[in-house]
Amino acid sequence: MQTSFPAVVISGTGLYQPPHVITNAELVAAFNAYADQQNAAHADAIARGERQPMTHSSVEFIEKASGIKQRYVIEKDGVLDPARMYPRFKPRGDDELSLMAEIAVDAAQKALAQAGKTGADIDAVLCSSANMQRAYPAMAVEIQQALGAGGYGFDMNVACSSATFALEQAFNAVRTGASKCVLVVNPEITSAHLEWRDRDCHFIFGDVCTALIVERADTATGPDQWEILGTQLATQFSSNIRNNFGFMNRAEDRDPEARDLTFYQEGRKVFKEVVPMAAAHIETHLGKLGLEPTQMRRFWLHQANQGMNQLVIKKLVGADAGDDVAPLILNEYANTASAGSIIAFHHHRADLQPGDAGVICSFGAGYSIGSVVVKKR
Ligand SMILES: CC(C)(COP(=O)(O)OP(=O)(O)OC[C@H]1O[C@@H](n2cnc3c(N)ncnc32)[C@H](O)[C@@H]1OP(=O)(O)O)[C@@H](O)C(=O)NCCC(=O)NCCSC(=O)CC(=O)O
């Protein structure tokens, strides 16, 4: 028996933008100072041929290879200190709101205001992010309490596809009647998982938090509603984007400074393998909905690499991706893991008209790909 579901909308989005900017010039200056210090400290071993000298990074490479021009971070001094090279966060007591929850509450309140809702209207909180601050209790439950929300909350992690995968859970919870109004939050404190001392990746990530409100169309009162026409998720195992940090590290007697306990990747392989997967995924998803890529007014794509997004769009619509078709935010925000496509949706939808449709699509570690087709009401 075919069950018909009520229409479900995204009725609000919110964005927490960290207070500090690191430009590529600042980033490269810190990295090069660190490399010089390392080379001086190991000059003898380098002279004996026992160790390779570190090579300088460059602003030109970063901008040409990725399109990234700067990134926002929650704490800047620690990252740019050549004697440290990662952020410095003050530990908080168990009775204080944790940092991930704090930025999630900020983004959530903005999304709630846009939707004309309060925390009390929320009956499910999905905190979905590439990294969680602690093992438990779930971040989502702390966020639920801080917002005065009811129902339940849980955390989920699908790396860069965390937001789109959570959107499908929210969509299903609302359309089946299990939940009335779901908050999806994506606090991405990527500065803490990035290896700022590795020139292959030190430029990639930035911090941010996004939030989305998902509810039935017949309860939505906000001025800007986007009906979810469908969602499609896919995963295929790959170690090409990986981070082995985890609760077993201590039991494995791992060196906490080991290179594989922060983000690492085979960037070229990711580029080559993920572009065709993402394009085919979107095309198949739209086909199931009886839609063509050329009918989409906009693609809010994952923000990892400018060239990647251009290739995905070329495969889909046979044309170069101008900002009007696939807006870029990574030049300003860098890669913000799961939040990237949601930042693009947040900043670049106001000019669309009722009836215009588009695709929010993430792709990243897993591999994981998630697409959400939306139409402005
Ligand atoms: C990482 C990249 C920007 C790297 O660009 P390229 O592939 O063109 O470059 P490359 O690594 O082959 O390096 C080319 C040459 O430049 C050198 N090189 C590397 N880094 C450099 C730097 N900082 N400054 C100057 N030179 C540099 C290399 O040593 C090499 O030298 P030589 O030529 O001498 O050997 C790109 O591959 C990329 O964006 N790929 C997609 C990755 C992606 O989407 N990942 C998902 C991230 S995870 C994610 O999004 C979230 C999630 O899922 O969690």
The ligand as an SDF file (V2000), in Angstrom:
LIG
                    3D

 54 56  0  0  0  0  0  0  0  0999 V2000
   44.4880   18.6690   -1.6220 C   0  0  0  0  0  0  0  0  0  0  0  0
   44.5370   19.2890   -3.0090 C   0  0  0  0  0  0  0  0  0  0  0  0
   44.1690   20.7670   -2.9080 C   0  0  0  0  0  0  0  0  0  0  0  0
   45.9780   19.1730   -3.5220 C   0  0  0  0  0  0  0  0  0  0  0  0
   46.0890   19.6860   -4.8380 O   0  0  0  0  0  0  0  0  0  0  0  0
   46.8720   18.8420   -5.9610 P   0  0  0  0  0  0  0  0  0  0  0  0
   46.2730   17.4680   -5.9620 O   0  0  0  0  0  0  0  0  0  0  0  0
   46.8090   19.6150   -7.2060 O   0  0  0  0  0  0  0  0  0  0  0  0
   48.3280   18.8690   -5.4300 O   0  0  0  0  0  0  0  0  0  0  0  0
   49.2950   17.6910   -4.9820 P   0  0  0  0  0  0  0  0  0  0  0  0
   48.9850   17.2990   -3.5950 O   0  0  0  0  0  0  0  0  0  0  0  0
   49.3150   16.6410   -6.0320 O   0  0  0  0  0  0  0  0  0  0  0  0
   50.6590   18.4590   -4.9910 O   0  0  0  0  0  0  0  0  0  0  0  0
   51.2350   19.0490   -6.2020 C   0  0  0  0  0  0  0  0  0  0  0  0
   52.6310   19.5270   -5.8640 C   0  0  0  0  0  0  0  0  0  0  0  0
   52.5550   20.6430   -4.9470 O   0  0  0  0  0  0  0  0  0  0  0  0
   53.2770   20.3410   -3.7640 C   0  0  0  0  0  0  0  0  0  0  0  0
   52.6080   20.9490   -2.6150 N   0  0  0  0  0  0  0  0  0  0  0  0
   51.7250   20.3420   -1.7770 C   0  0  0  0  0  0  0  0  0  0  0  0
   51.3160   21.2070   -0.8520 N   0  0  0  0  0  0  0  0  0  0  0  0
   51.9410   22.3740   -1.1040 C   0  0  0  0  0  0  0  0  0  0  0  0
   51.9120   23.6450   -0.4710 C   0  0  0  0  0  0  0  0  0  0  0  0
   51.1630   23.8640    0.6030 N   0  0  0  0  0  0  0  0  0  0  0  0
   52.6640   24.6360   -0.9880 N   0  0  0  0  0  0  0  0  0  0  0  0
   53.4330   24.4120   -2.0810 C   0  0  0  0  0  0  0  0  0  0  0  0
   53.4880   23.2290   -2.7130 N   0  0  0  0  0  0  0  0  0  0  0  0
   52.7560   22.2160   -2.2380 C   0  0  0  0  0  0  0  0  0  0  0  0
   53.2990   18.8300   -3.6960 C   0  0  0  0  0  0  0  0  0  0  0  0
   54.3860   18.4090   -2.9090 O   0  0  0  0  0  0  0  0  0  0  0  0
   53.4660   18.4640   -5.1510 C   0  0  0  0  0  0  0  0  0  0  0  0
   54.7940   18.6580   -5.5330 O   0  0  0  0  0  0  0  0  0  0  0  0
   55.5050   17.7480   -6.6600 P   0  0  0  0  0  0  0  0  0  0  0  0
   54.7710   18.0960   -7.9160 O   0  0  0  0  0  0  0  0  0  0  0  0
   56.9110   18.2400   -6.6090 O   0  0  0  0  0  0  0  0  0  0  0  0
   55.2960   16.3300   -6.2210 O   0  0  0  0  0  0  0  0  0  0  0  0
   43.6220   18.5740   -3.9950 C   0  0  0  0  0  0  0  0  0  0  0  0
   44.1220   17.2930   -4.3480 O   0  0  0  0  0  0  0  0  0  0  0  0
   42.2340   18.4220   -3.4910 C   0  0  0  0  0  0  0  0  0  0  0  0
   41.5530   19.3410   -3.0410 O   0  0  0  0  0  0  0  0  0  0  0  0
   41.6880   17.2100   -3.6100 N   0  0  0  0  0  0  0  0  0  0  0  0
   40.3470   16.9390   -3.1510 C   0  0  0  0  0  0  0  0  0  0  0  0
   40.4420   16.5760   -1.7410 C   0  0  0  0  0  0  0  0  0  0  0  0
   39.1360   16.4970   -1.0590 C   0  0  0  0  0  0  0  0  0  0  0  0
   38.0820   16.8300   -1.5280 O   0  0  0  0  0  0  0  0  0  0  0  0
   39.2250   16.0280    0.1130 N   0  0  0  0  0  0  0  0  0  0  0  0
   38.1490   15.9490    0.9610 C   0  0  0  0  0  0  0  0  0  0  0  0
   38.6350   16.5620    2.1950 C   0  0  0  0  0  0  0  0  0  0  0  0
   37.8260   15.8850    3.5150 S   0  0  0  0  0  0  0  0  0  0  0  0
   36.3550   16.6110    3.5410 C   0  0  0  0  0  0  0  0  0  0  0  0
   35.9920   17.3350    2.6910 O   0  0  0  0  0  0  0  0  0  0  0  0
   35.5970   16.3850    4.7700 C   0  0  0  0  0  0  0  0  0  0  0  0
   35.4150   14.9840    5.2190 C   0  0  0  0  0  0  0  0  0  0  0  0
   34.8990   14.1030    4.5130 O   0  0  0  0  0  0  0  0  0  0  0  0
   35.7170   14.7910    6.3920 O   0  0  0  0  0  0  0  0  0  0  0  0
  1  2  1  0
  2  3  1  0
  2  4  1  0
  2 36  1  0
  4  5  1  0
  5  6  1  0
  6  7  2  0
  6  8  1  0
  6  9  1  0
  9 10  1  0
 10 11  2  0
 10 12  1  0
 10 13  1  0
 13 14  1  0
 14 15  1  0
 15 16  1  0
 15 30  1  0
 16 17  1  0
 17 18  1  0
 17 28  1  0
 18 19  1  0
 18 27  1  0
 19 20  2  0
 20 21  1  0
 21 22  1  0
 21 27  2  0
 22 23  1  0
 22 24  2  0
 24 25  1  0
 25 26  2  0
 26 27  1  0
 28 29  1  0
 28 30  1  0
 30 31  1  0
 31 32  1  0
 32 33  2  0
 32 34  1  0
 32 35  1  0
 36 37  1  0
 36 38  1  0
 38 39  2  0
 38 40  1  0
 40 41  1  0
 41 42  1  0
 42 43  1  0
 43 44  2  0
 43 45  1  0
 45 46  1  0
 46 47  1  0
 47 48  1  0
 48 49  1  0
 49 50  2  0
 49 51  1  0
 51 52  1  0
 52 53  2  0
 52 54  1  0
M  END
$$$$
